[in-house]
């Protein structure tokens, strides 16, 4: 199975795989989810890149 690609890959460019873990956390009624806002105003699911020595569960 190939990894999904978002956007277009540029020719003659080296890319580094970055693995991350993100969570969908609903409220008790499952009508809203938790989001975090970055300093630039963008909204994301809570989570991030898996750091050296972490497994998926720890991340």
Secondary structure by P-SEA (a helix, b strand, c coil): ccccccccccccbbbbbbbbcccccccccccbbbbbbcccccccccccccccccccccc
